[in-house]
Every structure is written in structure tokens, then in C-alpha cells.
């Protein structure tokens, strides 16, 4: 029986490298076997797509811009939130009272908006800004010197939305298969390979199938170990996961 591939440990790049080794071995060891030939014909387009897709989630410059815009928005929110929260314990009664009036708006919309998924963060930020800008809060914003701060958060939130819109537009005209899609397709071919080789081994045809299975199993064992070590050491790209995406 062929060893199992622990897909949850693998990045697309690591899984592609393993698949390439397996394809090379099958081509060399079973060049005339019809089942192997059919399997290889299935593998080839999946491998080509996987090679092209490696890093497709993160390689576009616009993805880096989106990340930077999100970080800037996070920082703006946290600094504003912490500024108002710190004022809750200030000795100056007028200032403290203004912060006490503004703080419920943060509690209503979430004091950890920066931890939300990005699309929800956008909506929650818009809601917070709308609440803080209500007429009843205008005097409190002046007292706490936060009007300009709100403008900065608003601008950063809008910049993030613009960046994501541009990236979506770019991706809509790019026919590159994304990492997680290529991973799933490659896994399907590898699962098929497992079933076919196990069937061939059970039938004892071809005669040297045991040798082929043993060698591929060794490839898989080595790749599983390397992939697990890489994941445990934190080297796995969070935007290029295995089966979890």
C-alpha cells in the first residue's frame, strides 16, 4: 500500500515538488503501462497549472498594497481607540466626561475592530465613524482633539477599500489559477494515483509494481517529514495553505 500524504502540512510548492518526483519516477519505471500512461496524462495539466499558480495569492504588487493599507487602517483605529480609552481615567473632568460620552460608541461597534475579517472591519469602521460623527458627539470630539484623527481613520479605511477594488479588478482579468485551487486539483490527481497504484499492486501487474510503490512511498515519507518541520518552524506562508484554504 502506498504511504499517505499528509496534505495539511504542505504548501503548494512542496506538494508540486513531490508530484514532479512521482511523475518522473512513473515515467521512467512504467513507460508502457496503460494505467500509468492514463494517470500521467491526468497529472500533466495539473502540474503545469500548479507551477504557474505557486505564490499567485501573494505575488501581485497590489496584494502588498492591500496588506499595507489594512495595517495602516489598523494602526489608525487602535491609536484613536486607545486615546479615548486613556481619557476615561484622566483627572481633567471636562476631558474625562467627553471620553466617557464617546467610549460607548466604541463599545457598540467593537473595541477590537482591527481583529475582524477585513470585509467586516470595513463595515464596522464605517459604522463607528458614523456614530462618532453624530451631532451629539461633535463637542466631545473637539474637547478630545479627535476630529482630525477621525478623518485619518476614514481616509485609511477608504484607501483600503480602493486597494481591494483594484486588486479584484486585476484578478478578474488574470487567468492564473490561485494557489488553493491548484492545490485541490493536484491533490485530486495524487489521490487518484494512490488508488491506481494500490489497485495495480493488489493485482500484481506489472511485476515490478511493488518496487515502484516502495520508492514513491519513500518520497512521500521524506516529503511529509520536511513539510511538517517547515510548518512547525513557522515557514509556511499563511496565504498559501494546504487543504485548509
C-alpha positions in Angstrom: 0.0 0.0 0.0 1.2 3.5 -0.8 2.0 5.8 2.1 -0.5 8.6 2.8 0.4 12.2 2.0 -0.3 14.5 5.0 -1.8 17.3 2.9 -2.4 19.7 5.8 1.4 20.1 6.2 2.1 21.0 2.6 2.3 24.3 0.8 1.5 24.2 -2.9 5.2 24.5 -3.8 6.1 21.5 -1.6 3.2 19.4 -3.0 4.2 20.3 -6.5 7.8 19.2 -5.9 6.6 15.9 -4.6 4.3 15.4 -7.6 7.1 16.2 -10.0 9.3 13.5 -8.4 6.5 11.0 -8.6 5.7 11.8 -12.2 9.4 11.4 -13.2 9.5 8.0 -11.5 6.4 6.7 -13.1 7.6 7.9 -16.5 10.9 6.1 -16.0 9.6 2.9 -14.4 6.3 2.3 -16.1 6.6 3.9 -19.6 4.5 1.3 -21.3 1.8 0.6 -18.7 -1.6 1.9 -19.9 -2.9 2.8 -16.5 0.3 4.7 -15.7 0.1 6.5 -19.0 -3.5 7.5 -18.3 -2.5 8.7 -14.9 0.4 10.8 -16.3 -1.9 12.4 -18.8 -4.1 13.5 -16.0 -1.1 14.8 -14.0 0.5 16.9 -16.6 -2.0 19.8 -16.9 -2.5 19.8 -13.1 1.3 20.1 -12.6 1.6 22.9 -15.2 -1.2 24.8 -13.5 0.3 24.3 -10.1 3.7 25.6 -11.2 2.1 28.7 -12.6 0.0 29.2 -9.6 2.7 29.0 -6.9 2.5 32.2 -5.0 -0.4 33.6 -7.0 -2.2 34.7 -3.9 0.6 37.0 -2.8 2.9 37.7 -5.8 0.9 40.6 -7.2 2.1 44.1 -6.1 -1.5 45.0 -5.3 -1.6 42.3 -2.6 1.3 44.0 -0.8 -0.5 47.4 -1.2 -3.7 45.8 0.3 -1.8 44.5 3.3 -0.1 47.8 3.9 -3.4 49.6 3.6 -5.0 47.2 6.1 -2.1 47.7 8.6 -2.3 51.5 8.3 -6.1 51.3 9.0 -5.5 49.0 12.0 -3.0 51.5 13.4 -5.3 54.4 13.0 -8.2 52.6 14.7 -6.0 51.4 17.6 -4.5 54.8 18.2 -7.9 56.5 18.2 -9.4 53.9 20.5 -6.5 53.9 22.9 -6.6 57.7 23.0 -10.2 57.8 24.0 -9.9 54.9 26.4 -6.9 56.6 28.2 -9.0 59.7 28.7 -11.5 57.7 30.8 -9.1 57.9 33.7 -7.9 61.5 33.2 -8.2 63.9 36.2 -9.5 66.7 33.9 -13.2 66.4 34.4 -14.3 68.0 31.2 -11.9 65.9 29.1 -12.9 62.7 31.0 -16.6 63.4 30.6 -16.1 63.8 26.8 -14.3 60.5 26.6 -17.0 58.8 28.7 -19.5 60.1 26.2 -17.5 58.8 23.2 -16.5 55.4 24.6 -19.9 53.8 24.3 -19.7 54.3 20.5 -16.6 52.1 20.5 -18.3 49.5 22.7 -21.3 49.5 20.4 -19.2 48.9 17.2 -16.5 46.8 18.8 -13.3 47.7 20.7 -11.4 45.1 18.6 -12.5 46.1 15.1 -8.9 45.6 14.0 -9.2 41.9 14.7 -12.2 41.3 12.5 -12.1 39.8 9.0 -11.2 42.6 6.6 -14.6 43.0 4.9 -16.3 43.1 8.3 -13.7 45.5 9.6 -14.6 47.9 6.8 -18.3 47.8 7.6 -17.6 48.2 11.4 -15.2 51.1 10.8 -17.8 52.9 8.7 -20.4 52.4 11.4 -18.1 53.6 14.1 -17.2 56.7 12.1 -20.9 57.5 11.5 -21.7 57.1 15.2 -18.8 59.3 16.4 -19.8 62.0 13.9 -23.3 62.3 15.2 -24.2 65.9 16.3 -24.3 64.9 19.9 -20.7 64.0 19.8 -19.3 67.0 18.0 -18.4 68.9 21.1 -16.8 65.9 22.6 -14.6 65.4 19.6 -13.4 69.0 19.9 -12.6 68.6 23.6 -10.6 65.4 23.0 -8.9 66.7 19.9 -10.0 63.7 17.8 -11.7 65.3 14.7 -8.5 65.1 12.7 -8.0 61.6 14.0 -11.4 60.5 12.7 -10.5 62.0 9.3 -7.3 59.9 9.2 -9.2 56.7 10.1 -11.8 57.5 7.4 -9.1 58.1 4.8 -7.3 54.9 5.7 -10.5 52.9 5.5 -11.3 54.3 2.1 -7.7 53.7 0.9 -8.1 50.0 1.9 -11.4 49.7 0.0 -9.8 51.3 -3.1 -6.8 48.9 -2.9 -9.0 45.8 -2.6 -11.2 47.0 -5.5 -8.1 47.5 -7.7 -6.8 44.0 -6.8 -10.2 42.4 -7.6 -10.2 44.1 -10.9 -6.7 42.9 -11.7 -7.6 39.3 -10.7 -10.7 39.3 -12.9 -8.6 39.7 -16.0 -5.9 37.2 -14.8 -6.5 33.6 -15.8 -3.8 32.2 -13.4 -5.3 29.6 -11.1 -5.0 30.6 -7.5 -2.9 28.7 -5.0 -5.7 26.9 -3.2 -7.5 25.9 -6.4 -4.3 24.4 -7.9 -3.6 22.6 -4.6 -7.1 21.0 -4.6 -6.7 19.9 -8.2 -3.2 18.5 -7.6 -4.5 16.6 -4.6 -7.2 15.1 -6.6 -4.7 13.7 -9.1 -2.5 12.4 -6.2 -5.4 10.7 -4.6 -6.2 9.1 -7.9 -2.6 7.9 -8.2 -2.9 6.3 -4.8 -6.0 4.4 -5.8 -4.5 3.3 -9.1 -1.1 2.1 -7.7 -2.8 0.3 -4.8 -5.0 -1.5 -7.3 -2.0 -2.3 -9.5 -0.2 -3.7 -6.5 -3.1 -5.8 -5.4 -3.3 -7.3 -9.0 0.5 -7.8 -9.1 0.6 -6.1 -12.5 3.1 -5.0 -13.7 5.5 -7.4 -12.0 7.8 -4.6 -10.6 4.9 -2.5 -9.2 6.0 -3.3 -5.6 9.3 -1.6 -6.3 7.6 1.4 -7.7 5.2 1.7 -4.7 8.0 1.4 -2.3 10.1 4.1 -3.9 7.1 6.5 -4.2 6.2 5.7 -0.5 9.8 6.8 0.4 9.4 10.0 -1.5 6.1 10.7 0.4 7.6 9.9 3.8 10.5 12.3 3.2 8.2 15.0 1.9 5.8 14.6 4.8 8.6 15.0 7.3 10.1 18.0 5.5 6.6 19.7 5.2 5.8 19.1 8.9 9.1 20.5 10.0 8.6 23.6 7.8 5.1 24.1 9.2 6.2 23.7 12.8 9.0 26.1 12.3 6.6 28.8 11.0 7.9 28.8 7.4 4.5 28.0 5.9 3.1 31.0 4.1 -0.3 31.7 5.7 -1.7 32.8 2.3 -0.5 29.6 0.6 -2.0 26.9 2.8 -2.7 23.3 2.1 -6.1 21.7 2.3 -7.4 24.3 4.8 -8.0 27.0 2.3 
